[in-house]
Structure formats: C-alpha cells, structure tokens
Amino acid sequence: MKKIFTLCAAFAAVVSVSAQEREIMSVASDDVQTKIANAIANPIDLSDPNFFIVSQDKKIYPEGTQDAGASDVVAADGVPVTLKTYIWEYATANVNLKAVSTPNADASATDAWQKRGNGTIGEDGSWTGNEALNVAGCDPQFLYGTSAKNGNPTQSYKDFYEYNNDGDAVHRVYDGPYWTPGCGWLPKKGCYFLFTTKANGKLKVALWQNKNLASRPLYFIDGETKQALAPGSIDIVGFMQNNTFEKDADGNACGTNKYKLTENYLIVQDVENAAPQNRPFFGYFTFEVQAGKTYYILSSTSQPGIFGYEFIAGGSAGIRDITTDNASADNRIYNISGQQVSDSYRGIVIKNGKKFVK
C-alpha cells in the first residue's frame, strides 16, 4: 500500500507540473510598448563624477593612447556630463524584467530603445517574416522586439570626448569598460536586462544579437555570485539571419536549429568545429532559474535586443555539462543549476565534471 501511495503521489506531482500555465511576455504587446514609450519620454539623469567631457583646447591623452592616470581627466569647466538612462519594467506572476539602456553621452533618446522587426501578421491571421524564431509550434508571439543603439554595459568608467588634430570629437573610455567573467561586479549603466524570479523553473528568453558574433560574447550572469552561468547550462535554438534558416522534414520553419555558447561565450552552431559567423542571430535562450534570485543578460561589446520571455515553474534544476577553461579547471565549483559557487557552498556540487556532496 505504501508503494502504491508513493507512485500515486509522484504521478500527481508530474500532472501538477504539466498543468502549470506558461507565463509569457511579448515586447510586441501594447502594454509593453506603452512602458517603453514612457521610458523614452521620461529618462533618468545619471550624474556621476566618473563621466566627463573635455573642451577642444584640452588634450588629456597623447593622441591614440590611453595610458594616462585617472587624475589627468579634466572636465570642461569642471562640470561632469549628465548621462540619460532609459528604464522600463514588466512583470508576470513569477518574473520581473528590468530593461536598462544608458546610451553614450552624445546619443539621443532615439538611441535608447528601437523596435526591431521580426515578422508581420496579415488580416487573415497568416504571418510572415523570421518564422524560425518561433520555436514552440511556430507560434508568432514574438514578432518584434526592442534594442538599444549604443551604450555597452559597465560598472563605472571614464567616459569622455577628446578632440583630434582635425577638430573632431573622439569618444574615449578609460579603466577597462568591458564586463568580463570573474570581474567581481555588476553593471551600473549601458544596455542590459535584469530578471528577478520568484519561483524555481525554466526561463526562455527570445533575444537578438547583432552580427559579427566572433567578437560579441553573450553572458547570463548570476546576480548573487556575480559570475556568468556555465556556457553548457544555456540551451539555444534559433537561426542566423532571416534568410539562412533550415526547414524541417515537413517544410516547417520553426527554428529548431541547435546552437551553443563556446567557452568564451560566443554563439556558434552546435556541430563539431563550428566557428562564430559574421551574421546576426535570433533565437531562444533557455536556462534554469531559482526563486528569489536575479539574473543579468548582457553583451560586453554590443546591445542585444529582446523580443520577450516565457517562464515555466518547476522543481530543482538537473545536472548539466559544465564548461571550464584549463587555467581554472581544478578550482571552479558549480551547483546543480550550472552556476559557479564558492568553496563554502554546501550541497550537491560539480567539480571537473564530477558530482559529489559537500
């Protein structure tokens, strides 16, 4: 009797999970578009003494170099530049998305958020465009998204303009602007997406990444550890460019082409010896999330576009393949979600591809 009860309870749990409704947010919806319009109309001033603009008669660095100390940075008339940040948020029952865009100092509001088309629906209900993005039954829920034109994500850095010998203003940065794994901090400005989750489950985010994928890594960051999730913990399906996707055996274009992140977080096809291509990419990025945590999505050298997300609540995460670099293969420890943890972490962990209990 006890065995039968256990089996019934297990079956009931499976049915319960299967019956859960998906939480879906589409950037194309009217309410999200209203939030984006409000963000563009009402920017937030981001005043920071680390952001400067210099006058034409100042030469703070030798032309073409950035080897001067921070104390050599001089503001024009002593007045720091005020950057504009454009933020919109949207929440479903268990997920809150905060989209941040801080363009460079010489950018306008139109550089903050721009529509990025993916397809259209006709009056008869038919739809055309980049069908491959719509993986789940070719459902056209993610027809277009939004992206920022400029503003790479950084914590804080010297952002200023100097004038070259021709009198042209040249944008300069100082003190390592790019986010890199292991840097120990989270972005304060630039373009990034921040997700806060209230339940365990799987989060599938529809993203666009600009061309030249060989130089544009894409990071999924655990806001607690400030570390990027292991590349192998991100499932990716999608296609490169809107005219290069393949159809399945029945002629359906549903974007089931598999991709992966390399150990350097670059998008490549999930085939042997694949190399990043100089093409834009559309696709779904699925990873497991935990309740009460935050996750950042960003590219250190570009501004990804977002089309929406889908969340399905579920149990604890499963074991995934972990990718590590050779230099730290003996030191990195991951939990069962594929997230890097410190040596003080207790529970089921993975080290060098092997699972054990600490």
Summary of the structure (lengths in Angstrom):
residues: 358
radius of gyration: 22.6
end to end distance: 35.4
largest distance: 88.0
contacts: 1072
relative contact order: 0.16
helix: 14%
strand: 35%
